[in-house]
């Protein structure tokens, strides 16, 4: 699985190896729940951003090599970022911070939701599956039956103190 952060600021090269720019944002299709390409900040001083569709990507690892690009604009992830995620009761669950998508099909599997800096650190960020989300103009509605597995993303062994706490808890 990939996350948005795996691609942002990645260099974009043409087939001749010339740097075109860097990835500024992911382009998404909310109807298909899919990453469809990348918004690229162009190298030129007065150049406008360009769009690179997934079908035009030849290879990606540390850099992305492309065969073509377009100047058309598409819906980008930054329009979803920091959008409130609300449950059926109207309670705010948190803010969208990232997306998780399949590395082969680029289908979006879930969104990473922040519930606040302190809570993110202690409990971790929530990961909500796309099948339980409806994306609106101002909010994202989370609807779940409540019988599903809850996912979270947490930091691991940040300091020696954390390691000691784990050892003490295992002995108890």
C-alpha positions in Angstrom: 0.0 0.0 0.0 1.1 3.6 -0.7 0.3 6.8 1.0 0.3 10.3 -0.4 3.5 11.1 1.5 5.3 8.4 -0.6 4.9 10.5 -3.7 4.8 14.2 -2.7 8.1 16.0 -3.7 9.2 13.0 -5.8 11.1 14.2 -8.9 9.4 13.8 -12.3 11.6 13.0 -15.3 10.9 12.7 -19.0 12.0 9.8 -21.1 15.3 11.5 -21.8 16.0 11.9 -18.1 15.4 15.6 -18.0 13.8 16.8 -14.8 10.3 18.3 -15.5 9.5 19.1 -11.9 8.3 17.4 -8.7 5.0 15.9 -7.5 3.0 18.6 -5.7 -0.2 16.6 -5.1 -2.1 13.5 -6.0 -5.0 13.7 -8.5 -8.0 11.7 -7.5 -11.3 10.6 -8.9 -13.8 10.5 -6.0 -16.4 8.6 -8.1 -14.0 5.7 -8.8 -12.1 6.0 -5.5 -8.9 6.0 -7.4 -5.7 8.0 -7.7 -5.6 9.0 -11.4 -2.4 10.9 -11.5 -0.2 13.6 -10.1 -0.1 17.4 -10.1 3.5 18.4 -11.0 5.1 21.7 -10.1 6.9 22.6 -13.4 10.6 23.5 -13.4 10.2 26.7 -15.4 10.2 30.1 -13.6 6.8 31.2 -15.0 5.5 27.8 -15.9 2.1 26.5 -14.8 1.7 23.2 -13.0 1.1 20.2 -15.2 -0.8 17.0 -14.7 0.6 13.5 -15.2 -1.9 10.7 -15.5 -1.1 7.2 -14.2 -1.3 5.8 -17.7 1.6 8.0 -18.7 3.9 6.8 -15.9 6.6 4.5 -17.3 8.4 3.8 -14.0 8.4 5.0 -10.4 10.8 4.4 -7.5 12.8 7.3 -6.1 11.8 9.3 -9.3 8.9 9.0 -11.7 9.6 8.7 -15.4 6.8 9.8 -17.7 6.0 9.6 -21.4 3.4 12.4 -21.5 1.7 15.1 -19.5 -1.3 17.4 -19.9 -2.2 20.9 -18.8 -5.7 20.0 -17.9 -6.6 20.3 -14.2 -8.2 17.6 -12.1 -9.6 17.2 -8.6 -6.6 17.0 -6.2 -6.2 15.5 -2.7 -5.5 19.0 -1.2 -9.3 19.7 -1.6 -10.0 16.7 0.8 -7.1 17.4 3.2 -8.3 18.8 6.5 -11.9 18.2 5.6 -14.1 17.1 8.6 -15.1 13.5 8.9 -18.5 13.3 10.5 -20.5 10.3 11.7 -24.2 9.7 11.4 -24.9 11.5 14.7 -23.1 14.6 13.4 -20.1 14.2 15.7 -16.7 15.1 14.2 -14.4 12.1 14.1 -11.4 14.2 12.9 -9.7 15.7 9.9 -8.5 13.9 6.8 -4.7 13.9 6.7 -3.7 11.3 4.1 -5.0 8.5 1.9 -3.9 4.9 1.5 -4.1 3.3 -1.9 -3.2 0.0 -3.7 0.3 0.0 -5.2 -0.8 -1.7 -8.4 -4.4 -0.5 -9.2 -4.1 2.9 -7.4 -7.5 2.3 -5.9 -8.0 4.3 -2.7 -8.5 1.8 0.2 -8.9 4.3 3.1 -8.2 7.7 4.6 -6.0 8.6 7.5 -7.9 10.8 10.0 -6.3 12.9 12.7 -8.2 13.3 15.9 -5.8 15.9 17.4 -2.0 16.1 18.0 -2.1 14.7 21.6 -4.6 11.9 20.7 -2.7 11.1 17.5 0.4 10.6 19.6 -1.2 8.5 22.4 -3.9 6.6 20.5 -2.8 6.9 16.9 -4.6 8.3 13.8 -7.7 6.5 12.6 -7.8 4.7 9.3 -11.3 4.6 7.8 -12.1 2.4 4.9 -13.4 4.1 1.7 -16.4 1.7 1.6 -17.7 3.5 4.7 -17.3 7.1 3.5 -19.4 9.5 1.4 -17.5 12.5 0.2 -19.5 15.8 0.2 -18.6 19.4 -0.7 -17.9 20.4 2.9 -17.6 17.2 5.0 -17.0 13.5 4.6 -19.8 11.3 6.1 -18.6 8.1 7.9 -21.3 5.5 8.1 -20.5 2.1 9.7 -22.5 -0.6 11.2 -20.0 -0.7 14.1 -19.2 -4.4 13.8 -16.2 -3.8 11.7 -12.5 -3.8 12.6 -11.1 -0.4 13.6 -7.7 0.5 12.3 -5.2 3.0 13.6 -1.7 4.2 12.8 0.7 4.7 15.7 4.3 5.6 16.2 6.5 2.8 17.5 9.3 2.9 20.1 9.9 6.6 20.0 12.2 6.8 23.0 13.9 4.6 25.5 11.1 5.4 27.9 8.5 3.8 25.5 10.7 0.7 25.3 10.9 0.5 29.1 7.1 0.8 29.4 6.5 -2.0 27.0 8.9 -4.3 28.9 7.2 -3.4 32.3 3.7 -4.1 30.8 4.8 -7.4 29.4 6.1 -8.5 32.9 2.8 -7.5 34.5 
